[in-house]
Amino acid sequence: FGISKRQFKILNSPPEYPFTVQAKIIPALGAIHNFIRQKDCNDNAQGIHSSSAERVIDEEILHRQMDDEDENGDLGTSVTAAGRRHANERRDSIAMAMWNDYVAYTT
């Protein structure tokens, strides 16, 4: 979430919109963020990291873009066994980084 707050300043200020609009802002910004990451490999919005979990996420995104295992990176393609394995590994590495951040925070 820290990456999104740095990329989209609207998330840093108190909400000035009706609740129904506020509920749509987060998913919309998530979609925009994913689109930018998918289409612009040179996007520097993630240059600053506040935790090792964010570093893992950024490194995994970069690795996936460079790996080029997806045919064309379009949304809506079916998930292959290799893609599922990659997603599971990514999830596990993110969870481990989050756990390590938590342990470091509590000690």
MIVEX-246312 format. One record per residue: residue number from 1; z, x, y of N, C-alpha, C in turn. Coordinates in steps of 0.1 Angstrom, whole numbers, plus 5000, padded with zeros to 4 digits. Each point is the difference from the previous one (the first is absolute). Layout:
BEGIN
<site><i>NUM</i><n_c3>Z</n_c3><n_c1>X</n_c1><n_c2>Y</n_c2><ca_c3>Z</ca_c3><ca_c1>X</ca_c1><ca_c2>Y</ca_c2><c_c3>Z</c_c3><c_c1>X</c_c1><c_c2>Y</c_c2></site>
...
% end
This chain:
BEGIN
<site><i>1</i><n_c3>5000</n_c3><n_c1>5008</n_c1><n_c2>4988</n_c2><ca_c3>5000</ca_c3><ca_c1>4992</ca_c1><ca_c2>5012</ca_c2><c_c3>5000</c_c3><c_c1>5009</c_c1><c_c2>5013</c_c2></site>
<site><i>2</i><n_c3>5006</n_c3><n_c1>5012</n_c1><n_c2>4998</n_c2><ca_c3>5000</ca_c3><ca_c1>5009</ca_c1><ca_c2>5012</ca_c2><c_c3>4986</c_c3><c_c1>5004</c_c1><c_c2>5005</c_c2></site>
<site><i>3</i><n_c3>4991</n_c3><n_c1>5002</n_c1><n_c2>4990</n_c2><ca_c3>4986</ca_c3><ca_c1>5003</ca_c1><ca_c2>5004</ca_c2><c_c3>4994</c_c3><c_c1>4989</c_c1><c_c2>5008</c_c2></site>
<site><i>4</i><n_c3>5002</n_c3><n_c1>4987</n_c1><n_c2>4995</n_c2><ca_c3>4995</ca_c3><ca_c1>4989</ca_c1><ca_c2>5007</ca_c2><c_c3>5005</c_c3><c_c1>4998</c_c1><c_c2>5014</c_c2></site>
<site><i>5</i><n_c3>5013</n_c3><n_c1>5003</n_c1><n_c2>5002</n_c2><ca_c3>5007</ca_c3><ca_c1>4999</ca_c1><ca_c2>5013</ca_c2><c_c3>4994</c_c3><c_c1>5010</c_c1><c_c2>5009</c_c2></site>
<site><i>6</i><n_c3>4996</n_c3><n_c1>5012</n_c1><n_c2>4995</n_c2><ca_c3>4994</ca_c3><ca_c1>5010</ca_c1><ca_c2>5009</ca_c2><c_c3>4986</c_c3><c_c1>4997</c_c1><c_c2>5003</c_c2></site>
<site><i>7</i><n_c3>4993</n_c3><n_c1>4993</n_c1><n_c2>4991</n_c2><ca_c3>4986</ca_c3><ca_c1>4997</ca_c1><ca_c2>5002</ca_c2><c_c3>4998</c_c3><c_c1>4988</c_c1><c_c2>5008</c_c2></site>
<site><i>8</i><n_c3>5009</n_c3><n_c1>4990</n_c1><n_c2>4998</n_c2><ca_c3>4999</ca_c3><ca_c1>4987</ca_c1><ca_c2>5007</ca_c2><c_c3>5012</c_c3><c_c1>4998</c_c1><c_c2>5009</c_c2></site>
<site><i>9</i><n_c3>4999</n_c3><n_c1>5002</n_c1><n_c2>5013</n_c2><ca_c3>5011</ca_c3><ca_c1>5000</ca_c1><ca_c2>5009</ca_c2><c_c3>5006</c_c3><c_c1>4986</c_c1><c_c2>5001</c_c2></site>
<site><i>10</i><n_c3>4993</n_c3><n_c1>4990</n_c1><n_c2>4996</n_c2><ca_c3>5005</ca_c3><ca_c1>4986</ca_c1><ca_c2>5001</ca_c2><c_c3>5012</c_c3><c_c1>4998</c_c1><c_c2>4991</c_c2></site>
<site><i>11</i><n_c3>5002</n_c3><n_c1>5009</n_c1><n_c2>4990</n_c2><ca_c3>5011</ca_c3><ca_c1>4999</ca_c1><ca_c2>4991</ca_c2><c_c3>5013</c_c3><c_c1>5006</c_c1><c_c2>5006</c_c2></site>
<site><i>12</i><n_c3>4999</n_c3><n_c1>5007</n_c1><n_c2>5011</n_c2><ca_c3>5011</ca_c3><ca_c1>5006</ca_c1><ca_c2>5006</ca_c2><c_c3>5007</c_c3><c_c1>4992</c_c1><c_c2>5011</c_c2></site>
<site><i>13</i><n_c3>4994</n_c3><n_c1>4990</n_c1><n_c2>5004</n_c2><ca_c3>5005</ca_c3><ca_c1>4991</ca_c1><ca_c2>5011</ca_c2><c_c3>5005</c_c3><c_c1>4987</c_c1><c_c2>4994</c_c2></site>
<site><i>14</i><n_c3>5010</n_c3><n_c1>4994</n_c1><n_c2>5008</n_c2><ca_c3>5005</ca_c3><ca_c1>4987</ca_c1><ca_c2>4995</ca_c2><c_c3>4988</c_c3><c_c1>4990</c_c1><c_c2>5000</c_c2></site>
<site><i>15</i><n_c3>5000</n_c3><n_c1>4991</n_c1><n_c2>4990</n_c2><ca_c3>4990</ca_c3><ca_c1>4990</ca_c1><ca_c2>4999</ca_c2><c_c3>4999</c_c3><c_c1>4991</c_c1><c_c2>5012</c_c2></site>
<site><i>16</i><n_c3>4988</n_c3><n_c1>4998</n_c1><n_c2>5005</n_c2><ca_c3>4998</ca_c3><ca_c1>4990</ca_c1><ca_c2>5011</ca_c2><c_c3>4991</c_c3><c_c1>4989</c_c1><c_c2>4996</c_c2></site>
<site><i>17</i><n_c3>4999</n_c3><n_c1>4998</n_c1><n_c2>4987</n_c2><ca_c3>4991</ca_c3><ca_c1>4990</ca_c1><ca_c2>4995</ca_c2><c_c3>5007</c_c3><c_c1>4989</c_c1><c_c2>4992</c_c2></site>
<site><i>18</i><n_c3>4995</n_c3><n_c1>4988</n_c1><n_c2>4998</n_c2><ca_c3>5006</ca_c3><ca_c1>4990</ca_c1><ca_c2>4991</ca_c2><c_c3>5002</c_c3><c_c1>5006</c_c1><c_c2>4986</c_c2></site>
<site><i>19</i><n_c3>5010</n_c3><n_c1>4995</n_c1><n_c2>4993</n_c2><ca_c3>5003</ca_c3><ca_c1>5005</ca_c1><ca_c2>4987</ca_c2><c_c3>4988</c_c3><c_c1>4999</c_c1><c_c2>4990</c_c2></site>
<site><i>20</i><n_c3>4992</n_c3><n_c1>4989</n_c1><n_c2>5001</n_c2><ca_c3>4988</ca_c3><ca_c1>4999</ca_c1><ca_c2>4992</ca_c2><c_c3>4990</c_c3><c_c1>5011</c_c1><c_c2>5002</c_c2></site>
<site><i>21</i><n_c3>4999</n_c3><n_c1>5005</n_c1><n_c2>5012</n_c2><ca_c3>4991</ca_c3><ca_c1>5011</ca_c1><ca_c2>5004</ca_c2><c_c3>5006</c_c3><c_c1>5013</c_c1><c_c2>4995</c_c2></site>
<site><i>22</i><n_c3>5013</n_c3><n_c1>5002</n_c1><n_c2>5002</n_c2><ca_c3>5007</ca_c3><ca_c1>5012</ca_c1><ca_c2>4995</ca_c2><c_c3>4998</c_c3><c_c1>5002</c_c1><c_c2>4985</c_c2></site>
<site><i>23</i><n_c3>5001</n_c3><n_c1>4989</n_c1><n_c2>4993</n_c2><ca_c3>4999</ca_c3><ca_c1>5001</ca_c1><ca_c2>4985</ca_c2><c_c3>4986</c_c3><c_c1>5005</c_c1><c_c2>4996</c_c2></site>
<site><i>24</i><n_c3>4990</n_c3><n_c1>4998</n_c1><n_c2>5008</n_c2><ca_c3>4986</ca_c3><ca_c1>5004</ca_c1><ca_c2>4997</ca_c2><c_c3>4997</c_c3><c_c1>5015</c_c1><c_c2>5005</c_c2></site>
<site><i>25</i><n_c3>5008</n_c3><n_c1>5005</n_c1><n_c2>5009</n_c2><ca_c3>4998</ca_c3><ca_c1>5013</ca_c1><ca_c2>5006</ca_c2><c_c3>5001</c_c3><c_c1>5011</c_c1><c_c2>4989</c_c2></site>
<site><i>26</i><n_c3>5010</n_c3><n_c1>5000</n_c1><n_c2>4992</n_c2><ca_c3>5003</ca_c3><ca_c1>5011</ca_c1><ca_c2>4990</ca_c2><c_c3>4988</c_c3><c_c1>5001</c_c1><c_c2>4990</c_c2></site>
<site><i>27</i><n_c3>4997</n_c3><n_c1>4989</n_c1><n_c2>4994</n_c2><ca_c3>4989</ca_c3><ca_c1>5001</ca_c1><ca_c2>4990</ca_c2><c_c3>4986</c_c3><c_c1>5004</c_c1><c_c2>5006</c_c2></site>
<site><i>28</i><n_c3>4998</n_c3><n_c1>4995</n_c1><n_c2>5013</n_c2><ca_c3>4988</ca_c3><ca_c1>5003</ca_c1><ca_c2>5007</ca_c2><c_c3>4999</c_c3><c_c1>5015</c_c1><c_c2>5003</c_c2></site>
<site><i>29</i><n_c3>5011</n_c3><n_c1>5006</n_c1><n_c2>5004</n_c2><ca_c3>5001</ca_c3><ca_c1>5014</ca_c1><ca_c2>5003</ca_c2><c_c3>4999</c_c3><c_c1>5008</c_c1><c_c2>4988</c_c2></site>
<site><i>30</i><n_c3>5005</n_c3><n_c1>4995</n_c1><n_c2>4989</n_c2><ca_c3>4999</ca_c3><ca_c1>5007</ca_c1><ca_c2>4987</ca_c2><c_c3>4986</c_c3><c_c1>5001</c_c1><c_c2>4995</c_c2></site>
<site><i>31</i><n_c3>4992</n_c3><n_c1>4989</n_c1><n_c2>5002</n_c2><ca_c3>4986</ca_c3><ca_c1>4999</ca_c1><ca_c2>4996</ca_c2><c_c3>4992</c_c3><c_c1>5010</c_c1><c_c2>5009</c_c2></site>
<site><i>32</i><n_c3>5003</n_c3><n_c1>5000</n_c1><n_c2>5013</n_c2><ca_c3>4993</ca_c3><ca_c1>5009</ca_c1><ca_c2>5009</ca_c2><c_c3>5003</c_c3><c_c1>5015</c_c1><c_c2>4997</c_c2></site>
<site><i>33</i><n_c3>5013</n_c3><n_c1>5002</n_c1><n_c2>4997</n_c2><ca_c3>5004</ca_c3><ca_c1>5014</ca_c1><ca_c2>4996</ca_c2><c_c3>4993</c_c3><c_c1>5004</c_c1><c_c2>4987</c_c2></site>
<site><i>34</i><n_c3>4999</n_c3><n_c1>4992</n_c1><n_c2>4990</n_c2><ca_c3>4993</ca_c3><ca_c1>5003</ca_c1><ca_c2>4988</ca_c2><c_c3>4985</c_c3><c_c1>5002</c_c1><c_c2>5002</c_c2></site>
<site><i>35</i><n_c3>4994</n_c3><n_c1>4992</n_c1><n_c2>5009</n_c2><ca_c3>4986</ca_c3><ca_c1>5001</ca_c1><ca_c2>5003</ca_c2><c_c3>4997</c_c3><c_c1>5014</c_c1><c_c2>5007</c_c2></site>
<site><i>36</i><n_c3>5009</n_c3><n_c1>5003</n_c1><n_c2>5009</n_c2><ca_c3>4998</ca_c3><ca_c1>5013</ca_c1><ca_c2>5007</ca_c2><c_c3>5001</c_c3><c_c1>5012</c_c1><c_c2>4990</c_c2></site>
<site><i>37</i><n_c3>5010</n_c3><n_c1>4999</n_c1><n_c2>4992</n_c2><ca_c3>5002</ca_c3><ca_c1>5011</ca_c1><ca_c2>4990</ca_c2><c_c3>4989</c_c3><c_c1>5001</c_c1><c_c2>4991</c_c2></site>
<site><i>38</i><n_c3>4994</n_c3><n_c1>4989</n_c1><n_c2>4996</n_c2><ca_c3>4989</ca_c3><ca_c1>5000</ca_c1><ca_c2>4990</ca_c2><c_c3>4987</c_c3><c_c1>5005</c_c1><c_c2>5007</c_c2></site>
<site><i>39</i><n_c3>4997</n_c3><n_c1>4996</n_c1><n_c2>5012</n_c2><ca_c3>4988</ca_c3><ca_c1>5003</ca_c1><ca_c2>5006</ca_c2><c_c3>5000</c_c3><c_c1>5013</c_c1><c_c2>5009</c_c2></site>
<site><i>40</i><n_c3>5011</n_c3><n_c1>5004</n_c1><n_c2>5004</n_c2><ca_c3>5001</ca_c3><ca_c1>5012</ca_c1><ca_c2>5009</ca_c2><c_c3>5009</c_c3><c_c1>5011</c_c1><c_c2>4994</c_c2></site>
<site><i>41</i><n_c3>4994</n_c3><n_c1>5009</n_c1><n_c2>4993</n_c2><ca_c3>5007</ca_c3><ca_c1>5011</ca_c1><ca_c2>4993</ca_c2><c_c3>5007</c_c3><c_c1>5009</c_c1><c_c2>5011</c_c2></site>
<site><i>42</i><n_c3>4995</n_c3><n_c1>5000</n_c1><n_c2>5012</n_c2><ca_c3>5005</ca_c3><ca_c1>5009</ca_c1><ca_c2>5010</ca_c2><c_c3>5010</c_c3><c_c1>4994</c_c1><c_c2>5009</c_c2></site>
<site><i>43</i><n_c3>5005</n_c3><n_c1>4988</n_c1><n_c2>4996</n_c2><ca_c3>5010</ca_c3><ca_c1>4993</ca_c1><ca_c2>5008</ca_c2><c_c3>5013</c_c3><c_c1>5008</c_c1><c_c2>5001</c_c2></site>
<site><i>44</i><n_c3>5004</n_c3><n_c1>5003</n_c1><n_c2>5012</n_c2><ca_c3>5012</ca_c3><ca_c1>5009</ca_c1><ca_c2>5002</ca_c2><c_c3>5013</c_c3><c_c1>4992</c_c1><c_c2>5002</c_c2></site>
<site><i>45</i><n_c3>5000</n_c3><n_c1>4987</n_c1><n_c2>4999</n_c2><ca_c3>5011</ca_c3><ca_c1>4991</ca_c1><ca_c2>5002</ca_c2><c_c3>5012</c_c3><c_c1>5004</c_c1><c_c2>4991</c_c2></site>
<site><i>46</i><n_c3>4998</n_c3><n_c1>5006</n_c1><n_c2>4989</n_c2><ca_c3>5010</ca_c3><ca_c1>5003</ca_c1><ca_c2>4991</ca_c2><c_c3>5005</c_c3><c_c1>5015</c_c1><c_c2>5001</c_c2></site>
<site><i>47</i><n_c3>4997</n_c3><n_c1>5006</n_c1><n_c2>5011</n_c2><ca_c3>5003</ca_c3><ca_c1>5014</ca_c1><ca_c2>5001</ca_c2><c_c3>5015</c_c3><c_c1>5003</c_c1><c_c2>5001</c_c2></site>
<site><i>48</i><n_c3>5008</n_c3><n_c1>4990</n_c1><n_c2>5003</n_c2><ca_c3>5015</ca_c3><ca_c1>5002</ca_c1><ca_c2>5002</ca_c2><c_c3>5007</c_c3><c_c1>4993</c_c1><c_c2>4989</c_c2></site>
<site><i>49</i><n_c3>5009</n_c3><n_c1>5006</n_c1><n_c2>4993</n_c2><ca_c3>5007</ca_c3><ca_c1>4994</ca_c1><ca_c2>4989</ca_c2><c_c3>5015</c_c3><c_c1>5000</c_c1><c_c2>5003</c_c2></site>
<site><i>50</i><n_c3>5007</n_c3><n_c1>4989</n_c1><n_c2>4997</n_c2><ca_c3>5014</ca_c3><ca_c1>5000</ca_c1><ca_c2>5002</ca_c2><c_c3>5008</c_c3><c_c1>5001</c_c1><c_c2>4987</c_c2></site>
<site><i>51</i><n_c3>4993</n_c3><n_c1>5000</n_c1><n_c2>4988</n_c2><ca_c3>5007</ca_c3><ca_c1>5001</ca_c1><ca_c2>4988</ca_c2><c_c3>4991</c_c3><c_c1>5006</c_c1><c_c2>4989</c_c2></site>
<site><i>52</i><n_c3>5006</n_c3><n_c1>5005</n_c1><n_c2>4990</n_c2><ca_c3>4991</ca_c3><ca_c1>5005</ca_c1><ca_c2>4989</ca_c2><c_c3>4993</c_c3><c_c1>4989</c_c1><c_c2>4993</c_c2></site>
<site><i>53</i><n_c3>5005</n_c3><n_c1>4987</n_c1><n_c2>5000</n_c2><ca_c3>4993</ca_c3><ca_c1>4989</ca_c1><ca_c2>4994</ca_c2><c_c3>4987</c_c3><c_c1>4998</c_c1><c_c2>5008</c_c2></site>
<site><i>54</i><n_c3>5000</n_c3><n_c1>5001</n_c1><n_c2>5013</n_c2><ca_c3>4988</ca_c3><ca_c1>4998</ca_c1><ca_c2>5008</ca_c2><c_c3>4990</c_c3><c_c1>5011</c_c1><c_c2>4997</c_c2></site>
<site><i>55</i><n_c3>5005</n_c3><n_c1>5012</n_c1><n_c2>4998</n_c2><ca_c3>4991</ca_c3><ca_c1>5012</ca_c1><ca_c2>4997</ca_c2><c_c3>4993</c_c3><c_c1>4997</c_c1><c_c2>4987</c_c2></site>
<site><i>56</i><n_c3>5008</n_c3><n_c1>4995</n_c1><n_c2>4990</n_c2><ca_c3>4994</ca_c3><ca_c1>4997</ca_c1><ca_c2>4987</ca_c2><c_c3>4989</c_c3><c_c1>4990</c_c1><c_c2>5001</c_c2></site>
<site><i>57</i><n_c3>5003</n_c3><n_c1>4989</n_c1><n_c2>5007</n_c2><ca_c3>4990</ca_c3><ca_c1>4990</ca_c1><ca_c2>5002</ca_c2><c_c3>4987</c_c3><c_c1>5005</c_c1><c_c2>5007</c_c2></site>
<site><i>58</i><n_c3>5002</n_c3><n_c1>5008</n_c1><n_c2>5010</n_c2><ca_c3>4988</ca_c3><ca_c1>5006</ca_c1><ca_c2>5007</ca_c2><c_c3>4993</c_c3><c_c1>5010</c_c1><c_c2>4991</c_c2></site>
<site><i>59</i><n_c3>5007</n_c3><n_c1>5008</n_c1><n_c2>4993</n_c2><ca_c3>4993</ca_c3><ca_c1>5009</ca_c1><ca_c2>4991</ca_c2><c_c3>4992</c_c3><c_c1>4993</c_c1><c_c2>4989</c_c2></site>
<site><i>60</i><n_c3>5006</n_c3><n_c1>4989</n_c1><n_c2>4995</n_c2><ca_c3>4993</ca_c3><ca_c1>4993</ca_c1><ca_c2>4989</ca_c2><c_c3>4988</c_c3><c_c1>4993</c_c1><c_c2>5006</c_c2></site>
<site><i>61</i><n_c3>5000</n_c3><n_c1>4995</n_c1><n_c2>5012</n_c2><ca_c3>4989</ca_c3><ca_c1>4993</ca_c1><ca_c2>5006</ca_c2><c_c3>4989</c_c3><c_c1>5011</c_c1><c_c2>5002</c_c2></site>
<site><i>62</i><n_c3>5003</n_c3><n_c1>5011</n_c1><n_c2>5005</n_c2><ca_c3>4991</ca_c3><ca_c1>5011</ca_c1><ca_c2>5002</ca_c2><c_c3>4994</c_c3><c_c1>5005</c_c1><c_c2>4987</c_c2></site>
<site><i>63</i><n_c3>5008</n_c3><n_c1>5001</n_c1><n_c2>4990</n_c2><ca_c3>4996</ca_c3><ca_c1>5005</ca_c1><ca_c2>4987</ca_c2><c_c3>4990</c_c3><c_c1>4990</c_c1><c_c2>4994</c_c2></site>
<site><i>64</i><n_c3>5003</n_c3><n_c1>4987</n_c1><n_c2>5001</n_c2><ca_c3>4991</ca_c3><ca_c1>4990</ca_c1><ca_c2>4995</ca_c2><c_c3>4987</c_c3><c_c1>5000</c_c1><c_c2>5007</c_c2></site>
<site><i>65</i><n_c3>5000</n_c3><n_c1>5002</n_c1><n_c2>5013</n_c2><ca_c3>4987</ca_c3><ca_c1>5000</ca_c1><ca_c2>5007</ca_c2><c_c3>4992</c_c3><c_c1>5012</c_c1><c_c2>4996</c_c2></site>
<site><i>66</i><n_c3>5006</n_c3><n_c1>5011</n_c1><n_c2>4998</n_c2><ca_c3>4993</ca_c3><ca_c1>5013</ca_c1><ca_c2>4996</ca_c2><c_c3>4996</c_c3><c_c1>4999</c_c1><c_c2>4986</c_c2></site>
<site><i>67</i><n_c3>5008</n_c3><n_c1>4994</n_c1><n_c2>4992</n_c2><ca_c3>4997</ca_c3><ca_c1>4999</ca_c1><ca_c2>4985</ca_c2><c_c3>4987</c_c3><c_c1>4992</c_c1><c_c2>4998</c_c2></site>
<site><i>68</i><n_c3>4997</n_c3><n_c1>4990</n_c1><n_c2>5008</n_c2><ca_c3>4988</ca_c3><ca_c1>4992</ca_c1><ca_c2>4999</ca_c2><c_c3>4998</c_c3><c_c1>4994</c_c1><c_c2>4986</c_c2></site>
<site><i>69</i><n_c3>5011</n_c3><n_c1>4996</n_c1><n_c2>4994</n_c2><ca_c3>4998</ca_c3><ca_c1>4993</ca_c1><ca_c2>4987</ca_c2><c_c3>4996</c_c3><c_c1>4986</c_c1><c_c2>5001</c_c2></site>
<site><i>70</i><n_c3>5002</n_c3><n_c1>4994</n_c1><n_c2>5012</n_c2><ca_c3>4995</ca_c3><ca_c1>4986</ca_c1><ca_c2>5002</ca_c2><c_c3>4985</c_c3><c_c1>5001</c_c1><c_c2>5003</c_c2></site>
<site><i>71</i><n_c3>4992</n_c3><n_c1>4991</n_c1><n_c2>4996</n_c2><ca_c3>4986</ca_c3><ca_c1>5000</ca_c1><ca_c2>5002</ca_c2><c_c3>4996</c_c3><c_c1>5001</c_c1><c_c2>5015</c_c2></site>
<site><i>72</i><n_c3>5005</n_c3><n_c1>4990</n_c1><n_c2>5007</n_c2><ca_c3>4997</ca_c3><ca_c1>5000</ca_c1><ca_c2>5014</ca_c2><c_c3>5012</c_c3><c_c1>4996</c_c1><c_c2>5009</c_c2></site>
<site><i>73</i><n_c3>5011</n_c3><n_c1>4998</n_c1><n_c2>4994</n_c2><ca_c3>5012</ca_c3><ca_c1>4998</ca_c1><ca_c2>5008</ca_c2><c_c3>5001</c_c3><c_c1>4986</c_c1><c_c2>5006</c_c2></site>
<site><i>74</i><n_c3>4991</n_c3><n_c1>4991</n_c1><n_c2>4996</n_c2><ca_c3>5000</ca_c3><ca_c1>4986</ca_c1><ca_c2>5005</ca_c2><c_c3>5012</c_c3><c_c1>4993</c_c1><c_c2>4994</c_c2></site>
<site><i>75</i><n_c3>5004</n_c3><n_c1>4990</n_c1><n_c2>5008</n_c2><ca_c3>5011</ca_c3><ca_c1>4992</ca_c1><ca_c2>4996</ca_c2><c_c3>4995</c_c3><c_c1>4990</c_c1><c_c2>4990</c_c2></site>
<site><i>76</i><n_c3>5008</n_c3><n_c1>4996</n_c1><n_c2>4991</n_c2><ca_c3>4996</ca_c3><ca_c1>4989</ca_c1><ca_c2>4990</ca_c2><c_c3>4994</c_c3><c_c1>5006</c_c1><c_c2>4988</c_c2></site>
<site><i>77</i><n_c3>4999</n_c3><n_c1>5013</n_c1><n_c2>4998</n_c2><ca_c3>4994</ca_c3><ca_c1>5005</ca_c1><ca_c2>4987</ca_c2><c_c3>5011</c_c3><c_c1>4999</c_c1><c_c2>4989</c_c2></site>
<site><i>78</i><n_c3>4995</n_c3><n_c1>4999</n_c1><n_c2>4988</n_c2><ca_c3>5010</ca_c3><ca_c1>4999</ca_c1><ca_c2>4989</ca_c2><c_c3>5007</c_c3><c_c1>5013</c_c1><c_c2>4998</c_c2></site>
<site><i>79</i><n_c3>5012</n_c3><n_c1>4999</n_c1><n_c2>4994</n_c2><ca_c3>5008</ca_c3><ca_c1>5011</ca_c1><ca_c2>4998</ca_c2><c_c3>4997</c_c3><c_c1>5006</c_c1><c_c2>4986</c_c2></site>
<site><i>80</i><n_c3>4997</n_c3><n_c1>5013</n_c1><n_c2>5000</n_c2><ca_c3>4998</ca_c3><ca_c1>5007</ca_c1><ca_c2>4987</ca_c2><c_c3>5013</c_c3><c_c1>5005</c_c1><c_c2>4995</c_c2></site>
<site><i>81</i><n_c3>5000</n_c3><n_c1>5005</n_c1><n_c2>4987</n_c2><ca_c3>5012</ca_c3><ca_c1>5005</ca_c1><ca_c2>4994</ca_c2><c_c3>5004</c_c3><c_c1>5013</c_c1><c_c2>5008</c_c2></site>
<site><i>82</i><n_c3>4991</n_c3><n_c1>5008</n_c1><n_c2>5004</n_c2><ca_c3>5003</ca_c3><ca_c1>5012</ca_c1><ca_c2>5008</ca_c2><c_c3>5006</c_c3><c_c1>4996</c_c1><c_c2>5013</c_c2></site>
<site><i>83</i><n_c3>4995</n_c3><n_c1>4990</n_c1><n_c2>5006</n_c2><ca_c3>5005</ca_c3><ca_c1>4995</ca_c1><ca_c2>5013</ca_c2><c_c3>5014</c_c3><c_c1>4995</c_c1><c_c2>4999</c_c2></site>
<site><i>84</i><n_c3>5003</n_c3><n_c1>4992</n_c1><n_c2>4989</n_c2><ca_c3>5013</ca_c3><ca_c1>4995</ca_c1><ca_c2>4997</ca_c2><c_c3>5010</c_c3><c_c1>5012</c_c1><c_c2>4998</c_c2></site>
<site><i>85</i><n_c3>4996</n_c3><n_c1>5010</n_c1><n_c2>4992</n_c2><ca_c3>5008</ca_c3><ca_c1>5011</ca_c1><ca_c2>4997</ca_c2><c_c3>5003</c_c3><c_c1>5008</c_c1><c_c2>5014</c_c2></site>
<site><i>86</i><n_c3>4990</n_c3><n_c1>5001</n_c1><n_c2>5008</n_c2><ca_c3>5002</ca_c3><ca_c1>5007</ca_c1><ca_c2>5013</ca_c2><c_c3>5010</c_c3><c_c1>4992</c_c1><c_c2>5008</c_c2></site>
<site><i>87</i><n_c3>4998</n_c3><n_c1>4987</n_c1><n_c2>5001</n_c2><ca_c3>5010</ca_c3><ca_c1>4991</ca_c1><ca_c2>5008</ca_c2><c_c3>5014</c_c3><c_c1>5001</c_c1><c_c2>4994</c_c2></site>
<site><i>88</i><n_c3>5001</n_c3><n_c1>5000</n_c1><n_c2>4987</n_c2><ca_c3>5014</ca_c3><ca_c1>5002</ca_c1><ca_c2>4994</ca_c2><c_c3>5006</c_c3><c_c1>5013</c_c1><c_c2>5004</c_c2></site>
<site><i>89</i><n_c3>4992</n_c3><n_c1>5011</n_c1><n_c2>4999</n_c2><ca_c3>5005</ca_c3><ca_c1>5013</ca_c1><ca_c2>5004</ca_c2><c_c3>5004</c_c3><c_c1>5000</c_c1><c_c2>5015</c_c2></site>
<site><i>90</i><n_c3>4992</n_c3><n_c1>4994</n_c1><n_c2>5008</n_c2><ca_c3>5003</ca_c3><ca_c1>5000</ca_c1><ca_c2>5014</ca_c2><c_c3>5013</c_c3><c_c1>4992</c_c1><c_c2>5003</c_c2></site>
<site><i>91</i><n_c3>5001</n_c3><n_c1>4988</n_c1><n_c2>4994</n_c2><ca_c3>5012</ca_c3><ca_c1>4992</ca_c1><ca_c2>5001</ca_c2><c_c3>5013</c_c3><c_c1>5008</c_c1><c_c2>4996</c_c2></site>
<site><i>92</i><n_c3>4999</n_c3><n_c1>5007</n_c1><n_c2>4989</n_c2><ca_c3>5011</ca_c3><ca_c1>5008</ca_c1><ca_c2>4995</ca_c2><c_c3>5003</c_c3><c_c1>5011</c_c1><c_c2>5009</c_c2></site>
<site><i>93</i><n_c3>4990</n_c3><n_c1>5007</n_c1><n_c2>5006</n_c2><ca_c3>5003</ca_c3><ca_c1>5011</ca_c1><ca_c2>5009</ca_c2><c_c3>5006</c_c3><c_c1>4995</c_c1><c_c2>5013</c_c2></site>
<site><i>94</i><n_c3>4996</n_c3><n_c1>4989</n_c1><n_c2>5005</n_c2><ca_c3>5005</ca_c3><ca_c1>4994</ca_c1><ca_c2>5012</ca_c2><c_c3>5015</c_c3><c_c1>4996</c_c1><c_c2>4997</c_c2></site>
<site><i>95</i><n_c3>5002</n_c3><n_c1>4993</n_c1><n_c2>4989</n_c2><ca_c3>5014</ca_c3><ca_c1>4996</ca_c1><ca_c2>4997</ca_c2><c_c3>5009</c_c3><c_c1>5012</c_c1><c_c2>4999</c_c2></site>
<site><i>96</i><n_c3>4995</n_c3><n_c1>5011</n_c1><n_c2>4994</n_c2><ca_c3>5009</ca_c3><ca_c1>5012</ca_c1><ca_c2>4999</ca_c2><c_c3>5003</c_c3><c_c1>5006</c_c1><c_c2>5013</c_c2></site>
<site><i>97</i><n_c3>4990</n_c3><n_c1>5000</n_c1><n_c2>5009</n_c2><ca_c3>5002</ca_c3><ca_c1>5006</ca_c1><ca_c2>5013</ca_c2><c_c3>5009</c_c3><c_c1>4991</c_c1><c_c2>5008</c_c2></site>
<site><i>98</i><n_c3>4999</n_c3><n_c1>4987</n_c1><n_c2>4999</n_c2><ca_c3>5010</ca_c3><ca_c1>4991</ca_c1><ca_c2>5006</ca_c2><c_c3>5014</c_c3><c_c1>5002</c_c1><c_c2>4995</c_c2></site>
<site><i>99</i><n_c3>5001</n_c3><n_c1>5002</n_c1><n_c2>4987</n_c2><ca_c3>5013</ca_c3><ca_c1>5002</ca_c1><ca_c2>4994</ca_c2><c_c3>5006</c_c3><c_c1>5013</c_c1><c_c2>5005</c_c2></site>
<site><i>100</i><n_c3>4992</n_c3><n_c1>5011</n_c1><n_c2>5001</n_c2><ca_c3>5005</ca_c3><ca_c1>5013</ca_c1><ca_c2>5005</ca_c2><c_c3>5004</c_c3><c_c1>4998</c_c1><c_c2>5015</c_c2></site>
<site><i>101</i><n_c3>4993</n_c3><n_c1>4993</n_c1><n_c2>5008</n_c2><ca_c3>5003</ca_c3><ca_c1>4998</ca_c1><ca_c2>5014</ca_c2><c_c3>5014</c_c3><c_c1>4992</c_c1><c_c2>5000</c_c2></site>
<site><i>102</i><n_c3>5002</n_c3><n_c1>4990</n_c1><n_c2>4992</n_c2><ca_c3>5012</ca_c3><ca_c1>4993</ca_c1><ca_c2>4999</ca_c2><c_c3>5012</c_c3><c_c1>5009</c_c1><c_c2>4997</c_c2></site>
<site><i>103</i><n_c3>4998</n_c3><n_c1>5008</n_c1><n_c2>4989</n_c2><ca_c3>5011</ca_c3><ca_c1>5009</ca_c1><ca_c2>4996</ca_c2><c_c3>5003</c_c3><c_c1>5009</c_c1><c_c2>5011</c_c2></site>
<site><i>104</i><n_c3>4990</n_c3><n_c1>5006</n_c1><n_c2>5006</n_c2><ca_c3>5003</ca_c3><ca_c1>5009</ca_c1><ca_c2>5011</ca_c2><c_c3>5007</c_c3><c_c1>4994</c_c1><c_c2>5012</c_c2></site>
<site><i>105</i><n_c3>4996</n_c3><n_c1>4987</n_c1><n_c2>5002</n_c2><ca_c3>5007</ca_c3><ca_c1>4993</ca_c1><ca_c2>5011</ca_c2><c_c3>5014</c_c3><c_c1>4996</c_c1><c_c2>4998</c_c2></site>
<site><i>106</i><n_c3>5003</n_c3><n_c1>4997</n_c1><n_c2>4987</n_c2><ca_c3>5014</ca_c3><ca_c1>4996</ca_c1><ca_c2>4996</ca_c2><c_c3>5009</c_c3><c_c1>5012</c_c1><c_c2>4998</c_c2></site>
<site><i>107</i><n_c3>4995</n_c3><n_c1>5012</n_c1><n_c2>4999</n_c2><ca_c3>5009</ca_c3><ca_c1>5012</ca_c1><ca_c2>4998</ca_c2><c_c3>5002</c_c3><c_c1>5008</c_c1><c_c2>5012</c_c2></site>
% end
